[in-house]
Amino acid sequence: MDAFIDGVKVANTPSGTVPVVLVGVETAESVLPIFVGFDEAMAVRRGLDAADIGRPLTHDLLLDVTEELGGRVERVEITDLRDGTYIADLHLDTPREEAVVDARPSDALALAARTNAPIGVAPDVFDAGKELPAEFEELSDIREVVTDE
């Protein structure tokens, strides 16, 4: 299923701030919430905003190395849900051949956000985790929580 990053939000809970990346699908009204760490959520948001913070962070560095070696991010796919954990594949086009690398969805989405690479979600994975967007409307955008940018 063709997908896109619909937002990066945070919930303030008694145990702390809980970030969530919302993945939308073109043909559905639901979203796939992927709960991630704060740093990972910020990496996705920075990619979406094309925020230049000077020195490269890990995702910027990985992208720079990939491109310096003649490769590019072809696409990202969220392929599985195992024991409550989403699994993703990062598809790279390299001078030798296409490579598929196992990745955390947050890392794959952070790279897709930086490159505008297509995002895909396996239909069964989307169906297993989908929620109505209204469930997340009350949450704050992560940019409202972070003031150092």
Number of C-alpha atoms within 10 A of each C-alpha: 17 14 22 21 20 15 19 24 26 24 16 12 8 7 6 9 15 16 25 25 27 22 22 25 22 11 9 12 11 20 27 24 24 19 20 19 15 14 11 21 26 21 24 25 24 18 21 20 11 12 12 12 9 6 8 12 12 11 18 17 12 13 19 15 13 16 14 10 11 12 19 20 23 19 21 27 24 24 17 19 16 8 6 8 12 18 18 25 20 23 20 18 17 16 10 8 9 14 15 15 13 13 18 18 24 24 20 26 33 25 24 24 22 21 17 16 18 16 23 21 22 16 14 13 17 25 13 11 15 20 16 13 16 10 11 18 10 11 15 15 18 21 15 9 12 9 7 5 8
